[in-house]
Amino acid sequence: MDEGLAAIGAGIAVGLTGIAAGLAEKDVGAAAIGAMTENENLFGKGMILMVLPETIVIFGLVVAILIIMG
């Protein structure tokens, strides 16, 4: 029973962080593309801003691993 609940908790941790990162990346991506149409030199900053929401998923994965291992 406990292993099943841990698996559900780990899945929720990764799933919700994935959804949150997708929603955040949608807005950041639109703003980055809008900025790059005005100034092409902002490509590097736009790429860095696109990667930042993905760190949320990494944190969710770490929490899921801690749930499963604990």
PDB file of N, H, CA, C and O in Angstrom:
ATOM      1  N   MET A   1       0.833  -1.201   0.000  1.00  0.00           N
ATOM      2  CA  MET A   1       0.000   0.000   0.000  1.00  0.00           C
ATOM      3  C   MET A   1       0.871   1.256   0.000  1.00  0.00           C
ATOM      4  O   MET A   1       0.602   2.202  -0.740  1.00  0.00           O
ATOM      5  N   ASP A   2       1.914   1.261   0.830  1.00  0.00           N
ATOM      6  H   ASP A   2       2.132   0.492   1.431  1.00  0.00           H
ATOM      7  CA  ASP A   2       2.756   2.449   0.927  1.00  0.00           C
ATOM      8  C   ASP A   2       3.535   2.698  -0.355  1.00  0.00           C
ATOM      9  O   ASP A   2       3.751   3.848  -0.740  1.00  0.00           O
ATOM     10  N   GLU A   3       3.961   1.622  -1.023  1.00  0.00           N
ATOM     11  H   GLU A   3       3.786   0.689  -0.711  1.00  0.00           H
ATOM     12  CA  GLU A   3       4.709   1.792  -2.270  1.00  0.00           C
ATOM     13  C   GLU A   3       3.829   2.390  -3.352  1.00  0.00           C
ATOM     14  O   GLU A   3       4.290   3.200  -4.156  1.00  0.00           O
ATOM     15  N   GLY A   4       2.571   1.996  -3.376  1.00  0.00           N
ATOM     16  H   GLY A   4       2.196   1.338  -2.723  1.00  0.00           H
ATOM     17  CA  GLY A   4       1.636   2.548  -4.356  1.00  0.00           C
ATOM     18  C   GLY A   4       1.390   4.031  -4.125  1.00  0.00           C
ATOM     19  O   GLY A   4       1.343   4.814  -5.073  1.00  0.00           O
ATOM     20  N   LEU A   5       1.232   4.412  -2.871  1.00  0.00           N
ATOM     21  H   LEU A   5       1.270   3.775  -2.100  1.00  0.00           H
ATOM     22  CA  LEU A   5       1.022   5.823  -2.562  1.00  0.00           C
ATOM     23  C   LEU A   5       2.263   6.649  -2.859  1.00  0.00           C
ATOM     24  O   LEU A   5       2.159   7.798  -3.289  1.00  0.00           O
ATOM     25  N   ALA A   6       3.433   6.069  -2.632  1.00  0.00           N
ATOM     26  H   ALA A   6       3.517   5.136  -2.283  1.00  0.00           H
ATOM     27  CA  ALA A   6       4.676   6.772  -2.960  1.00  0.00           C
ATOM     28  C   ALA A   6       4.789   6.969  -4.466  1.00  0.00           C
ATOM     29  O   ALA A   6       5.225   8.026  -4.922  1.00  0.00           O
ATOM     30  N   ALA A   7       4.399   5.958  -5.242  1.00  0.00           N
ATOM     31  H   ALA A   7       4.045   5.100  -4.871  1.00  0.00           H
ATOM     32  CA  ALA A   7       4.447   6.079  -6.701  1.00  0.00           C
ATOM     33  C   ALA A   7       3.467   7.139  -7.195  1.00  0.00           C
ATOM     34  O   ALA A   7       3.780   7.903  -8.108  1.00  0.00           O
ATOM     35  N   ILE A   8       2.299   7.182  -6.599  1.00  0.00           N
ATOM     36  H   ILE A   8       2.044   6.561  -5.857  1.00  0.00           H
ATOM     37  CA  ILE A   8       1.319   8.209  -6.973  1.00  0.00           C
ATOM     38  C   ILE A   8       1.845   9.594  -6.621  1.00  0.00           C
ATOM     39  O   ILE A   8       1.716  10.526  -7.416  1.00  0.00           O
ATOM     40  N   GLY A   9       2.432   9.739  -5.448  1.00  0.00           N
ATOM     41  H   GLY A   9       2.537   8.982  -4.802  1.00  0.00           H
ATOM     42  CA  GLY A   9       3.002  11.022  -5.044  1.00  0.00           C
ATOM     43  C   GLY A   9       4.132  11.469  -5.945  1.00  0.00           C
ATOM     44  O   GLY A   9       4.241  12.647  -6.285  1.00  0.00           O
ATOM     45  N   ALA A  10       4.982  10.514  -6.335  1.00  0.00           N
ATOM     46  H   ALA A  10       4.894   9.557  -6.058  1.00  0.00           H
ATOM     47  CA  ALA A  10       6.086  10.850  -7.237  1.00  0.00           C
ATOM     48  C   ALA A  10       5.556  11.255  -8.601  1.00  0.00           C
ATOM     49  O   ALA A  10       6.065  12.197  -9.209  1.00  0.00           O
ATOM     50  N   GLY A  11       4.545  10.561  -9.086  1.00  0.00           N
ATOM     51  H   GLY A  11       4.131   9.796  -8.592  1.00  0.00           H
ATOM     52  CA  GLY A  11       3.945  10.922 -10.374  1.00  0.00           C
ATOM     53  C   GLY A  11       3.295  12.282 -10.351  1.00  0.00           C
ATOM     54  O   GLY A  11       3.391  13.039 -11.317  1.00  0.00           O
ATOM     55  N   ILE A  12       2.636  12.598  -9.260  1.00  0.00           N
ATOM     56  H   ILE A  12       2.558  11.983  -8.475  1.00  0.00           H
ATOM     57  CA  ILE A  12       2.014  13.919  -9.131  1.00  0.00           C
ATOM     58  C   ILE A  12       3.077  15.005  -9.070  1.00  0.00           C
ATOM     59  O   ILE A  12       2.904  16.078  -9.649  1.00  0.00           O
ATOM     60  N   ALA A  13       4.179  14.734  -8.373  1.00  0.00           N
ATOM     61  H   ALA A  13       4.320  13.862  -7.903  1.00  0.00           H
ATOM     62  CA  ALA A  13       5.256  15.724  -8.265  1.00  0.00           C
ATOM     63  C   ALA A  13       5.833  16.054  -9.631  1.00  0.00           C
ATOM     64  O   ALA A  13       6.041  17.224  -9.952  1.00  0.00           O
ATOM     65  N   VAL A  14       6.091  15.031 -10.438  1.00  0.00           N
ATOM     66  H   VAL A  14       5.922  14.080 -10.177  1.00  0.00           H
ATOM     67  CA  VAL A  14       6.662  15.279 -11.768  1.00  0.00           C
ATOM     68  C   VAL A  14       5.610  15.859 -12.704  1.00  0.00           C
ATOM     69  O   VAL A  14       5.904  16.761 -13.488  1.00  0.00           O
ATOM     70  N   GLY A  15       4.397  15.350 -12.626  1.00  0.00           N
ATOM     71  H   GLY A  15       4.157  14.617 -11.989  1.00  0.00           H
ATOM     72  CA  GLY A  15       3.342  15.808 -13.531  1.00  0.00           C
ATOM     73  C   GLY A  15       2.968  17.264 -13.332  1.00  0.00           C
ATOM     74  O   GLY A  15       2.852  18.021 -14.296  1.00  0.00           O
ATOM     75  N   LEU A  16       2.782  17.653 -12.090  1.00  0.00           N
ATOM     76  H   LEU A  16       2.876  17.038 -11.307  1.00  0.00           H
ATOM     77  CA  LEU A  16       2.382  19.044 -11.837  1.00  0.00           C
ATOM     78  C   LEU A  16       3.501  20.029 -12.152  1.00  0.00           C
ATOM     79  O   LEU A  16       3.243  21.132 -12.634  1.00  0.00           O
ATOM     80  N   THR A  17       4.733  19.636 -11.884  1.00  0.00           N
ATOM     81  H   THR A  17       4.942  18.740 -11.492  1.00  0.00           H
ATOM     82  CA  THR A  17       5.826  20.534 -12.233  1.00  0.00           C
ATOM     83  C   THR A  17       5.999  20.629 -13.741  1.00  0.00           C
ATOM     84  O   THR A  17       6.389  21.676 -14.257  1.00  0.00           O
ATOM     85  N   GLY A  18       5.711  19.543 -14.450  1.00  0.00           N
ATOM     86  H   GLY A  18       5.394  18.692 -14.030  1.00  0.00           H
ATOM     87  CA  GLY A  18       5.761  19.587 -15.914  1.00  0.00           C
ATOM     88  C   GLY A  18       4.701  20.508 -16.490  1.00  0.00           C
ATOM     89  O   GLY A  18       4.969  21.262 -17.426  1.00  0.00           O
ATOM     90  N   ILE A  19       3.502  20.451 -15.936  1.00  0.00           N
ATOM     91  H   ILE A  19       3.284  19.839 -15.176  1.00  0.00           H
ATOM     92  CA  ILE A  19       2.435  21.338 -16.393  1.00  0.00           C
ATOM     93  C   ILE A  19       2.779  22.792 -16.077  1.00  0.00           C
ATOM     94  O   ILE A  19       2.584  23.673 -16.915  1.00  0.00           O
ATOM     95  N   ALA A  20       3.285  23.043 -14.881  1.00  0.00           N
ATOM     96  H   ALA A  20       3.442  22.328 -14.200  1.00  0.00           H
ATOM     97  CA  ALA A  20       3.645  24.410 -14.495  1.00  0.00           C
ATOM     98  C   ALA A  20       4.761  24.953 -15.383  1.00  0.00           C
ATOM     99  O   ALA A  20       4.724  26.118 -15.779  1.00  0.00           O
ATOM    100  N   ALA A  21       5.746  24.125 -15.699  1.00  0.00           N
ATOM    101  H   ALA A  21       5.776  23.178 -15.378  1.00  0.00           H
ATOM    102  CA  ALA A  21       6.836  24.567 -16.563  1.00  0.00           C
ATOM    103  C   ALA A  21       6.324  24.853 -17.966  1.00  0.00           C
ATOM    104  O   ALA A  21       6.760  25.815 -18.598  1.00  0.00           O
ATOM    105  N   GLY A  22       5.412  24.038 -18.456  1.00  0.00           N
ATOM    106  H   GLY A  22       5.058  23.257 -17.943  1.00  0.00           H
ATOM    107  CA  GLY A  22       4.838  24.283 -19.777  1.00  0.00           C
ATOM    108  C   GLY A  22       4.073  25.585 -19.844  1.00  0.00           C
ATOM    109  O   GLY A  22       4.180  26.323 -20.824  1.00  0.00           O
ATOM    110  N   LEU A  23       3.304  25.874 -18.815  1.00  0.00           N
ATOM    111  H   LEU A  23       3.217  25.275 -18.018  1.00  0.00           H
ATOM    112  CA  LEU A  23       2.559  27.132 -18.788  1.00  0.00           C
ATOM    113  C   LEU A  23       3.492  28.339 -18.693  1.00  0.00           C
ATOM    114  O   LEU A  23       3.262  29.367 -19.329  1.00  0.00           O
ATOM    115  N   ALA A  24       4.540  28.200 -17.894  1.00  0.00           N
ATOM    116  H   ALA A  24       4.726  27.364 -17.377  1.00  0.00           H
ATOM    117  CA  ALA A  24       5.490  29.305 -17.764  1.00  0.00           C
ATOM    118  C   ALA A  24       6.279  29.501 -19.045  1.00  0.00           C
ATOM    119  O   ALA A  24       6.548  30.632 -19.447  1.00  0.00           O
ATOM    120  N   GLU A  25       6.648  28.404 -19.685  1.00  0.00           N
ATOM    121  H   GLU A  25       6.429  27.484 -19.358  1.00  0.00           H
ATOM    122  CA  GLU A  25       7.452  28.493 -20.900  1.00  0.00           C
ATOM    123  C   GLU A  25       6.644  29.084 -22.055  1.00  0.00           C
ATOM    124  O   GLU A  25       7.200  29.724 -22.948  1.00  0.00           O
ATOM    125  N   LYS A  26       5.346  28.867 -22.030  1.00  0.00           N
ATOM    126  H   LYS A  26       4.894  28.348 -21.304  1.00  0.00           H
ATOM    127  CA  LYS A  26       4.476  29.451 -23.059  1.00  0.00           C
ATOM    128  C   LYS A  26       4.553  30.968 -23.026  1.00  0.00           C
ATOM    129  O   LYS A  26       4.710  31.605 -24.068  1.00  0.00           O
ATOM    130  N   ASP A  27       4.446  31.538 -21.866  1.00  0.00           N
ATOM    131  H   ASP A  27       4.319  31.021 -21.020  1.00  0.00           H
ATOM    132  CA  ASP A  27       4.478  32.992 -21.742  1.00  0.00           C
ATOM    133  C   ASP A  27       5.873  33.558 -21.992  1.00  0.00           C
ATOM    134  O   ASP A  27       6.025  34.586 -22.650  1.00  0.00           O
ATOM    135  N   VAL A  28       6.883  32.884 -21.466  1.00  0.00           N
ATOM    136  H   VAL A  28       6.759  32.048 -20.931  1.00  0.00           H
ATOM    137  CA  VAL A  28       8.260  33.351 -21.645  1.00  0.00           C
ATOM    138  C   VAL A  28       8.655  33.259 -23.114  1.00  0.00           C
ATOM    139  O   VAL A  28       9.310  34.156 -23.644  1.00  0.00           O
ATOM    140  N   GLY A  29       8.254  32.167 -23.771  1.00  0.00           N
ATOM    141  H   GLY A  29       7.722  31.438 -23.341  1.00  0.00           H
ATOM    142  CA  GLY A  29       8.581  31.999 -25.178  1.00  0.00           C
ATOM    143  C   GLY A  29       7.962  33.061 -26.055  1.00  0.00           C
ATOM    144  O   GLY A  29       8.609  33.579 -26.965  1.00  0.00           O
ATOM    145  N   ALA A  30       6.718  33.388 -25.788  1.00  0.00           N
ATOM    146  H   ALA A  30       6.192  32.968 -25.048  1.00  0.00           H
ATOM    147  CA  ALA A  30       6.057  34.432 -26.575  1.00  0.00           C
ATOM    148  C   ALA A  30       6.742  35.782 -26.379  1.00  0.00           C
ATOM    149  O   ALA A  30       6.923  36.532 -27.338  1.00  0.00           O
ATOM    150  N   ALA A  31       7.117  36.088 -25.154  1.00  0.00           N
ATOM    151  H   ALA A  31       6.969  35.479 -24.375  1.00  0.00           H
ATOM    152  CA  ALA A  31       7.797  37.357 -24.894  1.00  0.00           C
ATOM    153  C   ALA A  31       9.188  37.374 -25.516  1.00  0.00           C
ATOM    154  O   ALA A  31       9.623  38.405 -26.028  1.00  0.00           O
ATOM    155  N   ALA A  32       9.887  36.246 -25.477  1.00  0.00           N
ATOM    156  H   ALA A  32       9.534  35.408 -25.061  1.00  0.00           H
ATOM    157  CA  ALA A  32      11.235  36.187 -26.045  1.00  0.00           C
ATOM    158  C   ALA A  32      11.193  36.344 -27.563  1.00  0.00           C
ATOM    159  O   ALA A  32      12.027  37.044 -28.136  1.00  0.00           O
ATOM    160  N   ILE A  33      10.241  35.705 -28.208  1.00  0.00           N
ATOM    161  H   ILE A  33       9.563  35.136 -27.742  1.00  0.00           H
ATOM    162  CA  ILE A  33      10.115  35.849 -29.660  1.00  0.00           C
ATOM    163  C   ILE A  33       9.738  37.268 -30.024  1.00  0.00           C
ATOM    164  O   ILE A  33      10.232  37.805 -31.016  1.00  0.00           O
ATOM    165  N   GLY A  34       8.873  37.883 -29.241  1.00  0.00           N
ATOM    166  H   GLY A  34       8.472  37.447 -28.435  1.00  0.00           H
ATOM    167  CA  GLY A  34       8.515  39.279 -29.492  1.00  0.00           C
ATOM    168  C   GLY A  34       9.701  40.208 -29.344  1.00  0.00           C
ATOM    169  O   GLY A  34       9.858  41.154 -30.115  1.00  0.00           O
ATOM    170  N   ALA A  35      10.530  39.941 -28.357  1.00  0.00           N
ATOM    171  H   ALA A  35      10.402  39.173 -27.730  1.00  0.00           H
ATOM    172  CA  ALA A  35      11.712  40.784 -28.163  1.00  0.00           C
ATOM    173  C   ALA A  35      12.734  40.572 -29.272  1.00  0.00           C
ATOM    174  O   ALA A  35      13.393  41.518 -29.700  1.00  0.00           O
ATOM    175  N   MET A  36      12.867  39.325 -29.740  1.00  0.00           N
ATOM    176  H   MET A  36      12.331  38.556 -29.392  1.00  0.00           H
ATOM    177  CA  MET A  36      13.842  39.042 -30.790  1.00  0.00           C
ATOM    178  C   MET A  36      13.425  39.614 -32.144  1.00  0.00           C
ATOM    179  O   MET A  36      14.278  39.878 -32.991  1.00  0.00           O
ATOM    180  N   THR A  37      12.126  39.806 -32.355  1.00  0.00           N
ATOM    181  H   THR A  37      11.432  39.591 -31.667  1.00  0.00           H
ATOM    182  CA  THR A  37      11.715  40.430 -33.613  1.00  0.00           C
ATOM    183  C   THR A  37      12.121  41.892 -33.650  1.00  0.00           C
ATOM    184  O   THR A  37      12.351  42.450 -34.723  1.00  0.00           O
ATOM    185  N   GLU A  38      12.209  42.510 -32.490  1.00  0.00           N
ATOM    186  H   GLU A  38      12.022  42.057 -31.618  1.00  0.00           H
ATOM    187  CA  GLU A  38      12.619  43.910 -32.432  1.00  0.00           C
ATOM    188  C   GLU A  38      14.135  44.063 -32.445  1.00  0.00           C
ATOM    189  O   GLU A  38      14.664  44.986 -33.063  1.00  0.00           O
ATOM    190  N   ASN A  39      14.837  43.152 -31.759  1.00  0.00           N
ATOM    191  H   ASN A  39      14.407  42.402 -31.257  1.00  0.00           H
ATOM    192  CA  ASN A  39      16.293  43.250 -31.650  1.00  0.00           C
ATOM    193  C   ASN A  39      16.871  41.835 -31.684  1.00  0.00           C
ATOM    194  O   ASN A  39      16.674  41.060 -30.748  1.00  0.00           O
ATOM    195  N   GLU A  40      17.584  41.500 -32.759  1.00  0.00           N
ATOM    196  H   GLU A  40      17.745  42.130 -33.518  1.00  0.00           H
ATOM    197  CA  GLU A  40      18.123  40.145 -32.914  1.00  0.00           C
ATOM    198  C   GLU A  40      19.235  39.830 -31.925  1.00  0.00           C
ATOM    199  O   GLU A  40      19.565  38.659 -31.734  1.00  0.00           O
ATOM    200  N   ASN A  41      19.812  40.823 -31.301  1.00  0.00           N
ATOM    201  H   ASN A  41      19.545  41.774 -31.456  1.00  0.00           H
ATOM    202  CA  ASN A  41      20.886  40.601 -30.330  1.00  0.00           C
ATOM    203  C   ASN A  41      20.377  40.002 -29.015  1.00  0.00           C
ATOM    204  O   ASN A  41      21.181  39.615 -28.168  1.00  0.00           O
ATOM    205  N   LEU A  42      19.079  39.921 -28.837  1.00  0.00           N
ATOM    206  H   LEU A  42      18.425  40.236 -29.526  1.00  0.00           H
ATOM    207  CA  LEU A  42      18.504  39.382 -27.605  1.00  0.00           C
ATOM    208  C   LEU A  42      18.298  37.871 -27.662  1.00  0.00           C
ATOM    209  O   LEU A  42      17.651  37.300 -26.784  1.00  0.00           O
ATOM    210  N   PHE A  43      18.847  37.220 -28.696  1.00  0.00           N
ATOM    211  H   PHE A  43      19.372  37.684 -29.409  1.00  0.00           H
ATOM    212  CA  PHE A  43      18.648  35.778 -28.847  1.00  0.00           C
ATOM    213  C   PHE A  43      19.212  35.004 -27.658  1.00  0.00           C
ATOM    214  O   PHE A  43      18.548  34.105 -27.141  1.00  0.00           O
ATOM    215  N   GLY A  44      20.421  35.336 -27.219  1.00  0.00           N
ATOM    216  H   GLY A  44      20.960  36.066 -27.640  1.00  0.00           H
ATOM    217  CA  GLY A  44      21.042  34.626 -26.100  1.00  0.00           C
ATOM    218  C   GLY A  44      20.258  34.778 -24.809  1.00  0.00           C
ATOM    219  O   GLY A  44      20.083  33.816 -24.062  1.00  0.00           O
ATOM    220  N   LYS A  45      19.791  35.981 -24.552  1.00  0.00           N
ATOM    221  H   LYS A  45      19.933  36.763 -25.159  1.00  0.00           H
ATOM    222  CA  LYS A  45      18.993  36.199 -23.337  1.00  0.00           C
ATOM    223  C   LYS A  45      17.659  35.463 -23.422  1.00  0.00           C
ATOM    224  O   LYS A  45      17.156  34.943 -22.426  1.00  0.00           O
ATOM    225  N   GLY A  46      17.095  35.429 -24.632  1.00  0.00           N
ATOM    226  H   GLY A  46      17.504  35.852 -25.442  1.00  0.00           H
ATOM    227  CA  GLY A  46      15.837  34.705 -24.808  1.00  0.00           C
ATOM    228  C   GLY A  46      16.006  33.213 -24.578  1.00  0.00           C
ATOM    229  O   GLY A  46      15.132  32.567 -24.002  1.00  0.00           O
ATOM    230  N   MET A  47      17.135  32.662 -25.029  1.00  0.00           N
ATOM    231  H   MET A  47      17.845  33.187 -25.497  1.00  0.00           H
ATOM    232  CA  MET A  47      17.386  31.233 -24.819  1.00  0.00           C
ATOM    233  C   MET A  47      17.579  30.914 -23.342  1.00  0.00           C
ATOM    234  O   MET A  47      17.107  29.886 -22.858  1.00  0.00           O
ATOM    235  N   ILE A  48      18.271  31.795 -22.627  1.00  0.00           N
ATOM    236  H   ILE A  48      18.655  32.631 -23.020  1.00  0.00           H
ATOM    237  CA  ILE A  48      18.463  31.578 -21.190  1.00  0.00           C
ATOM    238  C   ILE A  48      17.125  31.646 -20.464  1.00  0.00           C
ATOM    239  O   ILE A  48      16.868  30.852 -19.559  1.00  0.00           O
ATOM    240  N   LEU A  49      16.278  32.583 -20.852  1.00  0.00           N
ATOM    241  H   LEU A  49      16.487  33.228 -21.587  1.00  0.00           H
ATOM    242  CA  LEU A  49      14.973  32.693 -20.212  1.00  0.00           C
ATOM    243  C   LEU A  49      14.072  31.514 -20.547  1.00  0.00           C
ATOM    244  O   LEU A  49      13.187  31.174 -19.762  1.00  0.00           O
ATOM    245  N   MET A  50      14.284  30.886 -21.701  1.00  0.00           N
ATOM    246  H   MET A  50      15.004  31.163 -22.338  1.00  0.00           H
ATOM    247  CA  MET A  50      13.492  29.708 -22.052  1.00  0.00           C
ATOM    248  C   MET A  50      13.905  28.481 -21.236  1.00  0.00           C
ATOM    249  O   MET A  50      13.096  27.578 -21.023  1.00  0.00           O
ATOM    250  N   VAL A  51      15.147  28.446 -20.785  1.00  0.00           N
ATOM    251  H   VAL A  51      15.804  29.179 -20.959  1.00  0.00           H
ATOM    252  CA  VAL A  51      15.630  27.289 -20.032  1.00  0.00           C
ATOM    253  C   VAL A  51      15.217  27.377 -18.559  1.00  0.00           C
ATOM    254  O   VAL A  51      15.062  26.346 -17.904  1.00  0.00           O
ATOM    255  N   LEU A  52      15.041  28.562 -18.045  1.00  0.00           N
ATOM    256  H   LEU A  52      15.166  29.399 -18.577  1.00  0.00           H
ATOM    257  CA  LEU A  52      14.751  28.716 -16.606  1.00  0.00           C
ATOM    258  C   LEU A  52      13.504  27.965 -16.132  1.00  0.00           C
ATOM    259  O   LEU A  52      13.558  27.353 -15.065  1.00  0.00           O
ATOM    260  N   PRO A  53      12.386  27.978 -16.860  1.00  0.00           N
ATOM    261  CA  PRO A  53      11.228  27.206 -16.355  1.00  0.00           C
ATOM    262  C   PRO A  53      11.474  25.702 -16.297  1.00  0.00           C
ATOM    263  O   PRO A  53      10.802  25.000 -15.541  1.00  0.00           O
ATOM    264  N   GLU A  54      12.415  25.200 -17.073  1.00  0.00           N
ATOM    265  H   GLU A  54      12.961  25.770 -17.687  1.00  0.00           H
ATOM    266  CA  GLU A  54      12.691  23.767 -17.049  1.00  0.00           C
ATOM    267  C   GLU A  54      13.328  23.328 -15.740  1.00  0.00           C
ATOM    268  O   GLU A  54      13.286  22.146 -15.399  1.00  0.00           O
ATOM    269  N   THR A  55      13.917  24.263 -15.000  1.00  0.00           N
ATOM    270  H   THR A  55      13.951  25.224 -15.277  1.00  0.00           H
ATOM    271  CA  THR A  55      14.489  23.884 -13.711  1.00  0.00           C
ATOM    272  C   THR A  55      13.400  23.459 -12.722  1.00  0.00           C
ATOM    273  O   THR A  55      13.670  22.714 -11.780  1.00  0.00           O
ATOM    274  N   ILE A  56      12.186  23.930 -12.937  1.00  0.00           N
ATOM    275  H   ILE A  56      11.968  24.535 -13.703  1.00  0.00           H
ATOM    276  CA  ILE A  56      11.078  23.511 -12.077  1.00  0.00           C
ATOM    277  C   ILE A  56      10.870  22.009 -12.197  1.00  0.00           C
ATOM    278  O   ILE A  56      10.625  21.329 -11.201  1.00  0.00           O
ATOM    279  N   VAL A  57      10.970  21.494 -13.419  1.00  0.00           N
ATOM    280  H   VAL A  57      11.169  22.047 -14.228  1.00  0.00           H
ATOM    281  CA  VAL A  57      10.780  20.062 -13.632  1.00  0.00           C
ATOM    282  C   VAL A  57      11.908  19.267 -12.981  1.00  0.00           C
ATOM    283  O   VAL A  57      11.677  18.179 -12.452  1.00  0.00           O
ATOM    284  N   ILE A  58      13.112  19.799 -13.019  1.00  0.00           N
ATOM    285  H   ILE A  58      13.300  20.683 -13.449  1.00  0.00           H
ATOM    286  CA  ILE A  58      14.230  19.111 -12.372  1.00  0.00           C
ATOM    287  C   ILE A  58      13.990  19.018 -10.868  1.00  0.00           C
ATOM    288  O   ILE A  58      14.266  17.985 -10.259  1.00  0.00           O
ATOM    289  N   PHE A  59      13.481  20.083 -10.271  1.00  0.00           N
ATOM    290  H   PHE A  59      13.257  20.923 -10.766  1.00  0.00           H
ATOM    291  CA  PHE A  59      13.163  20.040  -8.841  1.00  0.00           C
ATOM    292  C   PHE A  59      12.073  19.017  -8.560  1.00  0.00           C
ATOM    293  O   PHE A  59      12.142  18.297  -7.565  1.00  0.00           O
ATOM    294  N   GLY A  60      11.075  18.946  -9.419  1.00  0.00           N
ATOM    295  H   GLY A  60      11.019  19.531 -10.228  1.00  0.00           H
ATOM    296  CA  GLY A  60      10.026  17.941  -9.261  1.00  0.00           C
ATOM    297  C   GLY A  60      10.566  16.533  -9.377  1.00  0.00           C
ATOM    298  O   GLY A  60      10.135  15.639  -8.648  1.00  0.00           O
ATOM    299  N   LEU A  61      11.511  16.324 -10.289  1.00  0.00           N
ATOM    300  H   LEU A  61      11.861  17.051 -10.881  1.00  0.00           H
ATOM    301  CA  LEU A  61      12.122  15.009 -10.437  1.00  0.00           C
ATOM    302  C   LEU A  61      12.936  14.632  -9.205  1.00  0.00           C
ATOM    303  O   LEU A  61      12.924  13.478  -8.777  1.00  0.00           O
ATOM    304  N   VAL A  62      13.643  15.609  -8.636  1.00  0.00           N
ATOM    305  H   VAL A  62      13.653  16.546  -8.985  1.00  0.00           H
ATOM    306  CA  VAL A  62      14.407  15.343  -7.408  1.00  0.00           C
ATOM    307  C   VAL A  62      13.463  14.974  -6.271  1.00  0.00           C
ATOM    308  O   VAL A  62      13.749  14.055  -5.503  1.00  0.00           O
ATOM    309  N   VAL A  63      12.352  15.673  -6.158  1.00  0.00           N
ATOM    310  H   VAL A  63      12.119  16.419  -6.782  1.00  0.00           H
ATOM    311  CA  VAL A  63      11.374  15.346  -5.112  1.00  0.00           C
ATOM    312  C   VAL A  63      10.797  13.960  -5.336  1.00  0.00           C
ATOM    313  O   VAL A  63      10.601  13.209  -4.380  1.00  0.00           O
ATOM    314  N   ALA A  64      10.523  13.613  -6.587  1.00  0.00           N
ATOM    315  H   ALA A  64      10.682  14.223  -7.363  1.00  0.00           H
ATOM    316  CA  ALA A  64       9.995  12.273  -6.879  1.00  0.00           C
ATOM    317  C   ALA A  64      11.005  11.192  -6.522  1.00  0.00           C
ATOM    318  O   ALA A  64      10.632  10.150  -5.983  1.00  0.00           O
ATOM    319  N   ILE A  65      12.270  11.428  -6.815  1.00  0.00           N
ATOM    320  H   ILE A  65      12.573  12.274  -7.253  1.00  0.00           H
ATOM    321  CA  ILE A  65      13.298  10.440  -6.466  1.00  0.00           C
ATOM    322  C   ILE A  65      13.392  10.302  -4.940  1.00  0.00           C
ATOM    323  O   ILE A  65      13.520   9.196  -4.416  1.00  0.00           O
ATOM    324  N   LEU A  66      13.327  11.438  -4.236  1.00  0.00           N
ATOM    325  H   LEU A  66      13.223  12.337  -4.661  1.00  0.00           H
ATOM    326  CA  LEU A  66      13.374  11.360  -2.767  1.00  0.00           C
ATOM    327  C   LEU A  66      12.170  10.628  -2.201  1.00  0.00           C
ATOM    328  O   LEU A  66      12.294   9.913  -1.206  1.00  0.00           O
ATOM    329  N   ILE A  67      11.008  10.793  -2.818  1.00  0.00           N
ATOM    330  H   ILE A  67      10.907  11.373  -3.626  1.00  0.00           H
ATOM    331  CA  ILE A  67       9.812  10.094  -2.351  1.00  0.00           C
ATOM    332  C   ILE A  67       9.959   8.596  -2.559  1.00  0.00           C
ATOM    333  O   ILE A  67       9.638   7.804  -1.673  1.00  0.00           O
ATOM    334  N   ILE A  68      10.445   8.210  -3.735  1.00  0.00           N
ATOM    335  H   ILE A  68      10.706   8.854  -4.455  1.00  0.00           H
ATOM    336  CA  ILE A  68      10.563   6.783  -4.035  1.00  0.00           C
ATOM    337  C   ILE A  68      11.648   6.125  -3.175  1.00  0.00           C
ATOM    338  O   ILE A  68      11.468   5.007  -2.691  1.00  0.00           O
ATOM    339  N   MET A  69      12.775   6.824  -2.988  1.00  0.00           N
ATOM    340  H   MET A  69      12.921   7.732  -3.381  1.00  0.00           H
ATOM    341  CA  MET A  69      13.867   6.238  -2.212  1.00  0.00           C
ATOM    342  C   MET A  69      13.571   6.209  -0.716  1.00  0.00           C
ATOM    343  O   MET A  69      14.104   5.369   0.009  1.00  0.00           O
ATOM    344  N   GLY A  70      12.723   7.122  -0.257  1.00  0.00           N
ATOM    345  H   GLY A  70      12.290   7.805  -0.846  1.00  0.00           H
ATOM    346  CA  GLY A  70      12.465   7.205   1.178  1.00  0.00           C
ATOM    347  C   GLY A  70      11.341   6.335   1.540  1.00  0.00           C
ATOM    348  O   GLY A  70      10.967   6.265   2.711  1.00  0.00           O
TER     349      GLY A  70
END
